[in-house]
């Protein structure tokens, strides 16, 4: 009741709290730089996504195709699904859980090979966005929405979606239980030790901690300046967090105008909605161009932007330590996943259709990142 009353007061007093149109600035550990734009690309493919790794072998997807990535970065197609893959998880024994845009997941390899779940009323997972194996027999899945499929994430944002959930599945019996519901697009998940998982809740711009038995929930990191996506444990401790798009005052304002949103969604091509994007600058019809191109056709790195590239390195307490960026004038936007392989971090940049490689994987800030930040100013 107290939360409901606070929400009403915030709305009536001109926009405070969750009704404010202010956006946190990127500073401190999230200070902008151009580190992502200087990384080498180890491969190119259409819309790379869902990167997972056990440290020796990695897998990623492009649409419905599953690729295996070796330690040199070479990619080999190993399977093709019936629909685009929207989430991927790798078990301790090497089995894969593959979530599809049409809903549901299937297991590839291991003792549960061929099992399919999440497609019936017993455990309906219509928008699998991320998953993690707690062990070889237990899978924890983020279901982004009970209304929209995983590919319609912008529609869910503009519709103020709050129907996501986190589901734990016993692969042996098929039994499922809901660990948390009424979430605002859960989009990433990782084991956090002590019988807990950490979950990215994109539309609330935060990370939350959940117990596997579903008895407790806590906010681990709040008020992020961008939309958090997949999160993966780092080999040296801490986590990698991919933030797939940045927030803006314009976007926050539009989210508070229901009549405008309804008209825009009904009459305009979704590609040109005032909504975050994984890439931008490809059409003169896109919004925000007046602020993006200042003079003489030069795109300023600090200009307003629909898309952005951002990877954050978190410590074991889930606090940002340093970050790597591709700003408004860069192309390595739409970072959807990060995973370590053979001592380096691989990064999927959907905005530029590239698989990037970062040699620096320690918690300390890379020296050249600091130099680039100062030079860019």
C-alpha positions as CSV (number, residue, x, y, z in Angstrom):
1,X,0.0,0.0,0.0
2,X,2.8,2.4,0.9
3,X,4.4,1.8,-2.6
4,X,1.1,2.5,-4.3
5,X,0.6,5.8,-2.4
6,X,4.2,6.9,-3.2
7,X,3.6,6.2,-6.9
8,X,0.4,8.3,-6.9
9,X,2.2,11.2,-5.1
10,X,5.1,11.1,-7.6
11,X,2.8,11.2,-10.5
12,X,0.7,14.1,-9.2
13,X,3.6,16.2,-8.1
14,X,5.0,16.7,-11.6
15,X,7.1,13.7,-12.1
16,X,9.5,12.5,-9.5
17,X,10.9,9.1,-8.6
18,X,9.9,6.6,-11.3
19,X,7.9,9.3,-13.1
20,X,10.9,11.6,-13.5
21,X,12.2,12.2,-17.0
22,X,15.8,12.7,-15.8
23,X,18.4,10.2,-16.8
24,X,21.5,9.4,-14.7
25,X,24.7,10.7,-16.2
26,X,27.5,8.4,-17.2
27,X,30.3,9.1,-14.9
28,X,32.7,7.3,-12.6
29,X,33.1,3.7,-13.7
30,X,30.7,4.4,-16.6
31,X,32.5,7.4,-17.9
32,X,32.3,7.4,-21.8
33,X,35.3,6.4,-23.9
34,X,35.8,4.8,-27.4
35,X,37.3,1.5,-26.2
36,X,34.9,-0.7,-28.1
37,X,35.6,1.0,-31.4
38,X,39.3,0.2,-31.1
39,X,38.9,-3.5,-30.4
40,X,39.7,-6.0,-33.2
41,X,36.8,-8.0,-34.8
42,X,37.5,-11.7,-35.0
43,X,34.5,-12.4,-37.2
44,X,31.5,-10.9,-38.9
45,X,28.0,-12.4,-39.2
46,X,24.4,-11.2,-39.4
47,X,23.1,-10.1,-36.0
48,X,25.4,-12.1,-33.7
49,X,23.8,-12.8,-30.3
50,X,23.5,-15.2,-27.3
51,X,27.2,-15.7,-26.7
52,X,28.0,-18.4,-24.1
53,X,31.2,-20.1,-23.1
54,X,32.7,-22.6,-20.6
55,X,36.1,-21.0,-21.0
56,X,37.3,-23.6,-23.6
57,X,34.5,-23.6,-26.2
58,X,32.0,-20.9,-27.0
59,X,28.7,-20.8,-28.9
60,X,26.7,-18.0,-30.4
61,X,23.7,-17.5,-32.7
62,X,22.8,-15.6,-35.8
63,X,19.0,-15.8,-36.4
64,X,18.1,-19.5,-36.3
65,X,21.7,-20.7,-36.7
66,X,23.9,-21.9,-33.9
67,X,27.6,-21.5,-34.3
68,X,30.5,-23.0,-32.4
69,X,33.5,-20.6,-31.8
70,X,37.0,-22.1,-31.3
71,X,39.8,-20.5,-29.3
72,X,41.1,-18.6,-32.4
73,X,37.7,-17.1,-33.0
74,X,36.7,-19.2,-36.0
75,X,33.0,-19.9,-36.2
76,X,31.4,-23.1,-37.5
77,X,27.7,-23.6,-38.0
78,X,26.5,-26.7,-35.9
79,X,22.7,-26.5,-35.9
80,X,19.8,-24.6,-37.4
81,X,16.5,-24.1,-35.5
82,X,13.0,-23.6,-36.9
83,X,12.9,-19.9,-35.6
84,X,15.4,-17.2,-34.5
85,X,17.2,-18.1,-31.3
86,X,16.5,-15.7,-28.5
87,X,18.5,-17.2,-25.6
88,X,21.2,-19.8,-25.0
89,X,22.6,-21.5,-22.0
90,X,25.5,-23.9,-21.5
91,X,25.4,-26.6,-18.8
92,X,28.5,-27.8,-16.8
93,X,28.5,-31.0,-18.9
94,X,28.3,-29.2,-22.2
95,X,24.5,-29.4,-23.0
96,X,22.8,-26.4,-24.5
97,X,19.4,-24.9,-23.8
98,X,18.1,-23.1,-26.8
99,X,15.2,-20.6,-26.5
100,X,13.2,-19.7,-29.7
101,X,11.4,-16.6,-30.8
102,X,8.2,-18.7,-31.2
103,X,8.4,-19.6,-27.5
104,X,9.7,-22.6,-25.6
105,X,13.2,-24.1,-25.2
106,X,14.8,-27.3,-26.2
107,X,17.9,-29.1,-24.9
108,X,20.7,-30.1,-27.2
109,X,23.2,-32.7,-25.9
110,X,23.6,-34.3,-22.5
111,X,21.2,-36.6,-20.7
112,X,18.2,-34.5,-21.4
113,X,18.9,-34.2,-25.2
114,X,15.9,-33.5,-27.3
115,X,13.6,-32.5,-24.4
116,X,11.3,-29.5,-25.2
117,X,9.5,-27.4,-22.6
118,X,7.8,-24.1,-22.2
119,X,5.3,-24.6,-24.9
120,X,2.2,-25.8,-23.0
121,X,0.0,-24.6,-20.2
122,X,2.0,-26.3,-17.5
123,X,5.0,-24.1,-18.1
124,X,4.5,-21.5,-20.7
125,X,7.6,-19.6,-21.7
126,X,6.6,-17.5,-24.6
127,X,9.5,-15.0,-24.6
128,X,12.7,-16.7,-23.5
129,X,15.3,-13.9,-23.2
130,X,18.1,-15.5,-21.1
131,X,18.8,-18.7,-19.2
132,X,21.4,-20.3,-16.9
133,X,22.0,-23.9,-15.7
134,X,22.0,-24.1,-11.9
135,X,23.2,-27.7,-12.5
136,X,22.8,-30.3,-15.2
137,X,19.2,-31.0,-14.1
138,X,18.1,-27.5,-13.3
139,X,17.6,-24.6,-15.7
140,X,16.5,-21.1,-14.7
141,X,14.9,-19.1,-17.5
142,X,14.0,-15.4,-17.9
143,X,10.6,-15.0,-19.6
144,X,10.7,-11.4,-20.9
145,X,6.9,-11.0,-21.2
146,X,3.7,-12.9,-21.0
147,X,2.3,-10.7,-23.8
148,X,5.0,-10.0,-26.3
149,X,7.5,-12.4,-27.9
150,X,11.2,-11.9,-27.3
151,X,11.7,-10.2,-30.6
152,X,9.2,-7.5,-29.8
153,X,11.1,-5.9,-26.9
154,X,10.6,-2.4,-28.1
155,X,6.8,-2.9,-28.2
156,X,7.0,-4.2,-24.6
157,X,8.9,-1.2,-23.5
158,X,6.5,1.3,-25.1
159,X,3.6,-0.7,-23.6
160,X,5.1,-0.4,-20.2
161,X,5.4,-4.1,-19.9
162,X,5.5,-5.6,-16.4
163,X,4.6,-9.2,-17.2
164,X,8.0,-10.9,-17.2
165,X,9.0,-13.7,-14.9
166,X,11.9,-16.0,-13.8
167,X,11.1,-19.7,-14.0
168,X,13.0,-22.6,-12.6
169,X,12.7,-25.9,-14.5
170,X,13.5,-29.4,-13.3
171,X,14.7,-31.0,-16.5
172,X,14.3,-34.5,-15.3
173,X,10.6,-34.3,-14.3
174,X,9.6,-31.2,-16.3
175,X,8.2,-29.5,-13.2
176,X,8.5,-25.8,-13.1
177,X,8.1,-23.1,-10.5
178,X,8.0,-19.3,-10.8
179,X,10.7,-17.6,-8.8
180,X,9.6,-14.1,-9.5
181,X,6.9,-12.5,-11.6
182,X,5.6,-9.0,-12.6
183,X,9.1,-8.1,-13.8
184,X,9.8,-5.4,-16.4
185,X,11.5,-7.5,-19.1
186,X,14.0,-9.7,-17.3
187,X,16.8,-9.9,-20.0
188,X,19.8,-11.5,-18.4
189,X,20.7,-14.0,-15.6
190,X,23.8,-15.5,-14.0
191,X,24.6,-17.6,-11.0
192,X,25.7,-15.5,-8.0
193,X,26.7,-18.1,-5.4
194,X,24.9,-19.0,-2.1
195,X,21.9,-20.4,-3.9
196,X,21.1,-17.2,-5.7
197,X,21.0,-15.7,-9.2
198,X,21.3,-12.2,-10.4
199,X,18.8,-11.0,-13.0
200,X,18.8,-7.9,-15.3
201,X,15.5,-6.1,-15.2
202,X,15.7,-4.0,-18.3
203,X,12.8,-1.6,-18.1
204,X,13.5,-0.8,-14.4
205,X,17.2,-0.3,-15.3
206,X,18.5,-2.5,-12.5
207,X,19.9,-5.8,-11.4
208,X,18.1,-7.9,-8.8
209,X,19.2,-10.8,-6.7
210,X,16.9,-13.9,-6.4
211,X,17.2,-17.0,-4.3
212,X,16.8,-20.2,-6.2
213,X,14.1,-21.3,-3.7
214,X,12.1,-18.1,-4.5
215,X,12.0,-16.9,-0.9
216,X,13.7,-13.5,-1.2
217,X,14.4,-10.7,-3.7
218,X,16.7,-7.7,-3.4
219,X,17.9,-4.8,-5.6
220,X,21.6,-5.3,-6.3
221,X,22.3,-2.3,-8.6
222,X,19.8,0.4,-9.4
223,X,19.2,3.5,-11.6
224,X,21.5,2.5,-14.5
225,X,21.8,5.0,-17.4
226,X,21.2,2.3,-19.9
227,X,19.0,-0.9,-20.4
228,X,20.9,-3.9,-18.9
229,X,20.8,-7.1,-20.9
230,X,22.7,-10.4,-20.4
231,X,25.1,-10.8,-17.5
232,X,27.8,-13.5,-17.3
233,X,30.2,-14.5,-14.6
234,X,33.9,-13.6,-15.2
235,X,36.7,-16.1,-14.7
236,X,38.7,-13.9,-12.4
237,X,35.7,-12.9,-10.3
238,X,32.9,-10.4,-10.8
239,X,30.7,-10.2,-13.9
240,X,30.3,-8.9,-17.4
241,X,27.2,-6.9,-18.1
242,X,26.0,-5.9,-21.6
243,X,23.8,-2.9,-21.8
244,X,22.1,-3.0,-25.2
245,X,20.8,0.6,-25.4
246,X,21.0,3.9,-23.5
247,X,18.2,5.8,-21.9
248,X,17.4,9.4,-22.9
249,X,15.2,12.2,-21.7
250,X,13.2,12.0,-24.9
251,X,12.6,8.3,-24.4
252,X,11.6,8.8,-20.7
253,X,9.2,11.6,-21.8
254,X,7.6,9.4,-24.4
255,X,7.1,6.6,-21.9
256,X,5.0,9.0,-19.8
257,X,2.7,10.0,-22.7
258,X,0.2,7.2,-23.3
259,X,-1.9,8.9,-26.0
260,X,1.2,9.8,-28.1
261,X,2.6,6.2,-27.7
262,X,-0.6,4.6,-28.9
263,X,-0.8,6.9,-31.9
264,X,2.8,6.4,-32.8
265,X,2.6,2.6,-32.5
266,X,-0.5,2.5,-34.5
267,X,0.5,4.7,-37.4
268,X,4.3,4.5,-37.8
269,X,6.6,1.8,-38.9
270,X,8.3,0.2,-35.8
271,X,11.7,0.9,-37.3
272,X,11.1,4.7,-36.8
273,X,9.4,4.7,-33.4
274,X,11.0,6.9,-30.7
275,X,12.5,3.9,-29.0
276,X,15.9,2.4,-28.3
277,X,17.6,0.6,-31.1
278,X,20.5,-1.7,-31.6
279,X,21.8,0.4,-34.5
280,X,21.1,3.8,-35.9
281,X,22.0,6.2,-38.7
282,X,20.8,4.0,-41.5
283,X,17.8,6.0,-42.6
284,X,16.9,9.7,-42.9
285,X,13.5,8.8,-41.4
286,X,15.0,8.0,-38.0
287,X,14.2,10.4,-35.1
288,X,16.9,12.4,-33.3
289,X,18.9,13.3,-36.4
290,X,18.8,17.0,-35.8
291,X,20.7,16.6,-32.6
292,X,22.9,13.9,-33.9
293,X,24.5,15.7,-36.9
294,X,25.6,19.1,-35.7
295,X,27.5,20.9,-38.5
296,X,29.2,19.9,-41.7
297,X,27.8,16.5,-41.4
298,X,30.0,15.6,-38.4
299,X,28.5,13.3,-35.9
300,X,29.5,14.4,-32.4
301,X,30.3,11.5,-29.9
302,X,28.2,13.3,-27.2
303,X,25.2,13.9,-29.5
304,X,21.8,12.4,-28.7
305,X,21.6,8.8,-30.0
306,X,19.1,6.0,-30.4
307,X,21.8,3.3,-30.2
308,X,25.0,2.9,-28.2
309,X,27.6,0.3,-27.3
310,X,28.3,-0.4,-23.6
311,X,29.9,-3.2,-21.7
312,X,30.3,-2.8,-17.9
313,X,32.7,-4.8,-15.7
314,X,31.2,-5.5,-12.3
315,X,32.9,-6.7,-9.1
316,X,31.6,-9.5,-7.0
317,X,29.2,-7.1,-5.2
318,X,27.7,-6.2,-8.6
319,X,29.1,-2.7,-8.6
320,X,30.7,-1.2,-11.8
321,X,34.5,-1.1,-11.9
322,X,35.1,0.1,-15.4
323,X,33.3,0.1,-18.8
324,X,33.9,0.1,-22.5
325,X,31.9,2.3,-24.8
326,X,31.1,3.0,-28.5
327,X,29.4,6.4,-28.4
328,X,27.1,8.2,-30.8
329,X,29.7,8.5,-33.6
330,X,30.8,4.9,-33.3
331,X,29.4,1.7,-34.9
332,X,29.9,-1.0,-32.3
333,X,26.4,-0.5,-30.9
334,X,23.8,-3.0,-29.6
335,X,26.0,-5.1,-27.3
336,X,24.0,-8.1,-26.4
337,X,26.4,-10.5,-24.7
338,X,29.9,-11.0,-23.4
339,X,31.7,-14.3,-22.6
340,X,35.3,-15.2,-21.9
341,X,37.1,-17.7,-24.1
342,X,40.8,-18.7,-23.9
343,X,41.7,-15.7,-21.7
344,X,39.9,-13.0,-23.5
345,X,36.4,-11.6,-23.6
346,X,34.3,-12.0,-26.8
347,X,31.6,-9.5,-27.4
348,X,28.6,-9.6,-29.8
349,X,27.9,-6.2,-31.4
350,X,24.6,-6.6,-33.2
351,X,24.7,-3.0,-34.4
352,X,27.9,-3.6,-36.5
353,X,27.3,-7.4,-37.1
354,X,30.7,-8.2,-35.5
355,X,32.2,-10.5,-32.9
356,X,34.8,-8.5,-31.0
357,X,37.7,-9.6,-28.8
358,X,39.0,-7.9,-25.7
359,X,42.3,-9.0,-24.2
360,X,41.7,-7.2,-20.9
361,X,39.6,-9.3,-18.6
362,X,40.8,-8.2,-15.1
363,X,38.8,-6.1,-12.7
364,X,41.3,-3.2,-12.9
365,X,40.7,-0.5,-15.5
366,X,42.8,-1.0,-18.7
367,X,45.4,1.7,-19.0
368,X,44.6,2.6,-22.6
369,X,40.9,3.0,-21.7
370,X,41.9,5.9,-19.4
371,X,44.1,7.5,-22.0
372,X,41.4,7.3,-24.6
373,X,38.9,8.9,-22.3
374,X,41.1,11.9,-21.5
375,X,42.0,12.3,-25.2
376,X,38.4,12.3,-26.3
377,X,37.7,15.3,-24.1
